[in-house]
Amino acid sequence: MSNLPDLHDGHAPITLQQLFGEALDAFDDWEPGSSEPTVTHEGQIYPISAVFDRMRGCTDILPNNLVVILKERVTKPLTSEAYDQIPFSTAARVMGILVRRRRRSEPSDIAGLIEAMTHSRPSPVRP
């Protein structure tokens, strides 16, 4: 059972958003061939993929500082519009794919996936 915070109507508490940022940083420090990095929340250790999985349903918009980090992860340049108003859910899916590819040591060129997901995503639900 995971003690990671739950989403509420598609929204993540700030602690989970911050943990997502920590998971992005941990991914950046991940040496190919080593085991998946972890992050700590309330004294428990979680693989970064658990954080990305938890955020797959999050409709909150990714903050600009995390957009910059995400842009550094893809090898094919995208238009700026592809990153405008990108939700955590899209970023979480992208990072989930990158984690799986890193585990298999595959190239991480998934810019087309981001673009397709960005253009086909439904509008966020507003309360």
N, C-alpha and C positions, 0 to 999 in steps of 0.2 A: 504494500500500500504506500502511495506517495503522499508526503506531507507538503508537497508544493502547493502554493495557493491556487484556489480554483478561479476560473473566469466567472464573471457575473454578467449575464446577458451579453456575452461577447467582449466584455471589458476586463482587463487584467489589473489587479492592484499594482501600485507603484513598486512594491517589493519584487513582484514577478517581472515587471518591466526592467528593473535594475539587474535582476538575475540573468535576464536575457542578454543584457549588455556584457555581463561578466562571462557568459557562455561564448559570446562572440570573441571576446578577448582571449579566452582559453583556446578557442579554435585557432586563432592566429598564432599562438605559441606552440601548437601541436606539432611535434616532430613526426614526419612520415615514418611509419614503421613502429611507432610507440603506441601504447594503449590510449583509448579515448580519454580526453581530459575530463575532469570533474569540477563541479562547483559545490559550494556548501551553503545550505539554507537551514537556519535554526538548528545547527549542530549536525545535520545529516548531509551526507555526501551523495551527489547525483551526477550521473554522466551528463554531459552537455546535451546529448540527444533527448534526454528526458525533459529538459527545459524547452527545447525547440518543439517537441511533441505537445507539451502542455499549451504552447502558444499558437498552435495551428488553427484554433477557432477564434483568435483574438481579432476583433475588428478595429481596435485602436490604431491610430496612425503612427507609424514609426517615426521617432524624433530624428531631426536632421543629423545629429551626431552619430546615430546608429546607421542612418542611410549612408553616410560617408564610409563607415566601416564595411557595410554590405557591398558597396560599389567596389571596394578593394578586393573582394573575394571572387568576382567574376572576371574572366579573362577577355571577353569580347565587350568592347565599349557599347553602351546603350545611350539612347537619347535621354536628355534630362527629363522629358515627359514620362518616361517609363518609371522613374523614381518618384515623381510627384504624388504625394498622398498614398504612398505604399503602406498597406496595413501590416501589422505584425504577422498576421497569418501567412502572407506571401513570403515575408522574410524567413519565417519559421520553416516553411516548406523548402525554400531554397537551401537553408542551412542544414535541414535534415538530409537533403540529397548530397550536399557537400560532405557531411559526416559519413554517409554510406560510401561515397566515392573515396574518401580518405582512408577508410577502413580497407578498401580494396586497392588503394593506391592508383586510382584512375584519374585522368585529367578532370578539371572542374569547370569546363566551359559550359555554363548553363544559362547564358544570357538570354537565349531565345525562349527558354522556359519562363523566365521572369517576365519578359515582354508579353508572352501569351497569357500568363496568369493575370497580369496587370490590366490588360485590355478586356479580359473576359470576366473579371470579378464583379459580383453584384454590388450595388451601392450599399454602404454601411447602413444598418438599421439605427435610426435615431429614436430615442425614447420620447 
